[in-house]
Amino acid sequence: MEDKNAVLYQISFCIYNLIFATYLIKVLDNMSVWRVILSVLFPPLAVYDRGCGSILIVLILTILGWIPGVIAALIILNNPRKGV
């Protein structure tokens, strides 16, 4: 009887891990939370995949004042990409 319980426990543990891993992949695939954190810490790095123009604008605004750079980075990250 103990072997049966051990097997059932292992099966339920594997199912739980599979569900958790699926959830974790969905969260990490989005990466929006990490982008927001990065836009607060170093705004130009958060918009690196949006093109040179976005990086340049955010870099200039960050040099002029940190808050305008953060706001610009958050606005750029909030806009969906065109043509992708």
N, C-alpha and C positions, 0 to 999 in steps of 0.2 A: 504494500500500500504506500509506503514511503517513496518508493521509486516512481510510482505513478504521480504522486504529488510533486516530486522534484522535476519530472518531465513537464508537467503542466505549468509549473512555475517558470521553467526555462522558456517554454513557448510563449507564455504571457509576457515575459521580460523582453523577448525578441520582438514581439509585436509592438510593445510600448516603445522600444528603441527605434523601430522602423517609423512609427508615427511621429516621434520626436525629430528624427532626422529629416523627414519630409517637411515638417514645419520649419525647421532650421534652414533648410535649403531655400524655401520660399522667402523667408525673412532676409537672408543674406543675399539673395538674388536681387532684391529691390535696392538695397544699399542706400535708401534715401536718408535714413537716420545718420549713417556715417558721413554722408555728403553734407548734411546740415552741421554736424559737429566740425567737420573739416572747414566749412565755410566760415565758421566763427573763429577757428584757430588761425587759418591761413587762407583767406578767400580766393586768391588766384589759383591755388592748387585744386580747389573744389570744382572749378569750371574748366579744367584742362581739356576735357573732351568736347567742349562746345565751340572750339575754334580759337584762332589767334586773336580775333577781334574781341571776343569776350574776355579772354585772359588779359589783354592789354587794357581794356576799359576797367576791369576790376583791379588790376595792378595799379593803375594811375589813381583810382579812387581810394585804394588802400594806402598809398603813399600820402595822398592829401589828408586823409583821415581814416582811421580804422573802421569807424561805424559806417560811412558811406560805402566802403568796400564790402562790408558784410551784407548790407542791404542790397547792393547790386548783385552780389553772388547769390543771395537767396531769391531774388527776382529772376535771375537767369536760370537757376535750378528749377524754379516753379513753372517756367514756360516749357511746354513740350517741344521736342526736337522736330524740326520740319524736314521732310524728305528722307526719313529713316524708315 
